[in-house]
Every structure is written in structure tokens, then in C-alpha cells.
Amino acid sequence: MSEVTKWEDMSELEQLISEYSDQYKECNGMRPTFNPDVTVESLKEAIASLDRCMGLDAQWEREFEQKIRNERRKEDHKYKEADTRFAALYKLKG
């Protein structure tokens, strides 16, 4: 069994590779493949790009959830109107 390396014992490059790999998987659903010549600077740029990707996903989710809430409000309003009409008809017959 291999020994687990602590975060603080990793080099900056190893930490960035780990961070990039996690964020890439979050955005794309799979781990990335790495170029053996990857640099700290290229990883920082790639992580910034993934941050934008994740930000867009979060924005899309918020907009989608707002649309769902709006649709539910419309449905609730329709049912309330129907209940009001039914109650008025019931009073007329009663």
C-alpha cells in the first residue's frame, strides 16, 4: 500500500495538479490527462478558466431554479383561482 502525501508536503506544482484535476472533474465529469511538461503558470491559467466554467454552471443553475419557481407560482395561482371560482359557484347553489 502506498503512503498518502500530505498537502503541505506537496510541491506547488503537485498541489495545482490536484486542484486542477478536482475542478476539471467537477466541470466535465472525468479526470483530465496531463502533459508531462505542464508548468505552474499554465496550471494557474487553466484553473482560472475552470473557475469561469464553474461560475457559468452556477449561474445557469440559479436561472433554471428561478424558472422552476416561477412556473410553480403560476400553477399555484391557477389552482387558487379555480378554488375561488368553485367556492363562488358552491355559494350560489347553496
Buried (B, 14 or more C-beta within 10 A) or exposed (E): EEEEEEEEEEEEEEBBBEBBBEBBEEBEEEEBEEEEEBEEEEBBEBBEBBEEBEEEEEEEEEEEEEEEEEEEEEEEEEEEEEEEEEEEEEEEEE
